[in-house]
Amino acid sequence: MPKLFEKTVIKSMELGNRFVRSATWEGMAETDGSCTQKLIDVTADLAKGGVGLIITGHAYVKLEGKAGPWQISVHSDEMIPSLKRMTSAVHEAGGKIALQISHAGCYAFVPETNTEAVGPSPGIPDTTPPCRELTKEEISDICAAFGKAAARAKSAGFDAIQIHAAHGYLLSQFLSPFFNRRTDNYGGSVENRSRIVLEVFRTIRQTVGKEYPILIKLNSQDFVQGGGLSVDDMLTVSSLLEKEGIDAIEMSGGTIYLSGEYSAMRNTVATEPNQELYYRDAAARFKKTLSTPLMLVGGARSLEVAEQAVAEGLADYVSLCRPLMREPGLIGRWRSGDTRKSACLSENACLGALMKGKGLQCVIKKGEL
């Protein structure tokens, strides 16, 4: 049996294989953030398709932290019933599911929330949206909101939590010297810039207990001109999290708005195996120095490359996102012996359907492009 299809354990969570569905904005929630049946069905289909661990799209922990329309929420107890229906559907299909929790920071969807965008520092004119610098009291309040969100997720039946600290959202903004220009103990050195992330982790751990799995998503680097998070910074942050007891780290890269061709959703087609796994060099450095299980996302399109990554110790888990939009049963197909690579073209046409309110879907597969 290839290592990819081994059973593994992360704290109290047993996984049937080493494939992870990486989080994305599905755009299928109700306007109040509760789960629709369409979103529940899409998630259950991933479990039926053989994915070892499903990570939901990012759920906002405070209304001011909502990133976009039709985004899933965990900001109030009113969200718990629909979240329970989601976890029940996944468990009935034999899957495991983690809730990704986040705050959008300066990229908050202000037109809908009617709140003020906030961030580690004021917005950069003509570069980022306008926002107000958070006070220390407000930072404490956000940390508490992450803890309450984790408690709701656990009560709703999720098997784990993933903290979203990548792609230029609030926690990622704090980690990045491009966004974070503070001069207090939340800014400056990478240790200071990591402070809010560690405080969020500690708050969640105190809330959910020692045996509940807590994961985190980090950028390998920001790819932002003018000095964003570097690979060296990422390794320091990861080391601090390892010492705190994080249960797994998912490595991604880029921001959603400022990273150009190195965006978090790259518009490139991998024609050769060596073009897959965008962050392989950063992952190799991670594995040389850290022992925390690593989930690697970005560009994986073939079973061959995924197998090699795990067999050679580049990653412990391989995460995919866009390929599973096109083919929810991809992992099951590979396991059955049909090892043709994913047909995903990485052209990001799926985003067009999202912005029209149709929800995340492969428009090429549906013949709409």
LINGIBEL-V620348 format. One record per backbone hydrogen bond with DSSP energy under -1.0 kcal/mol. CO is the residue of the C=O (numbers start at 1). NH is the residue of the N-H. If there is no record, write none. Layout:
BEGIN
CO,NH
CO,NH
END
This chain:
BEGIN
2,5
3,6
4,18
8,15
10,13
13,10
15,8
18,318
19,53
20,320
21,55
26,360
30,33
33,73
34,30
36,40
37,41
38,42
39,43
40,44
41,45
42,46
43,47
44,48
45,49
46,51
47,50
49,332
53,21
54,98
59,102
60,74
62,65
63,66
65,104
66,109
70,29
72,60
76,79
77,80
79,83
80,84
81,85
82,86
83,87
84,88
85,89
86,90
87,91
88,92
89,93
90,95
91,94
96,54
97,159
98,56
99,162
100,59
101,164
102,61
103,170
104,107
105,108
108,110
109,112
109,113
110,114
117,132
119,134
124,127
124,128
131,123
132,119
135,139
136,140
137,141
138,142
139,143
140,144
141,145
142,146
143,147
144,148
145,149
146,150
147,151
148,152
149,153
150,154
151,155
152,156
153,158
154,157
160,99
161,215
162,101
163,217
166,169
167,256
169,173
170,174
171,175
172,176
176,180
184,187
189,193
190,194
192,195
194,198
195,199
196,200
197,201
198,202
199,203
200,204
201,205
202,206
203,207
204,208
205,209
211,12
213,161
214,247
215,163
216,250
217,165
218,252
221,254
224,227
229,222
230,234
231,235
232,236
233,237
234,238
235,239
236,240
237,241
238,242
239,243
240,244
241,245
241,246
248,216
249,295
250,218
251,297
252,220
255,264
259,262
260,263
272,275
273,276
277,280
279,283
280,284
281,285
282,286
283,287
284,288
286,289
286,290
293,249
294,316
294,317
295,251
296,319
298,278
301,342
302,306
303,307
304,308
305,309
306,310
307,311
308,312
309,314
309,315
310,313
317,296
318,20
320,22
322,326
323,327
327,330
329,333
330,334
331,335
332,336
333,338
334,337
337,339
348,351
349,352
350,354
351,355
352,356
353,358
354,357
362,366
363,368
364,367
END
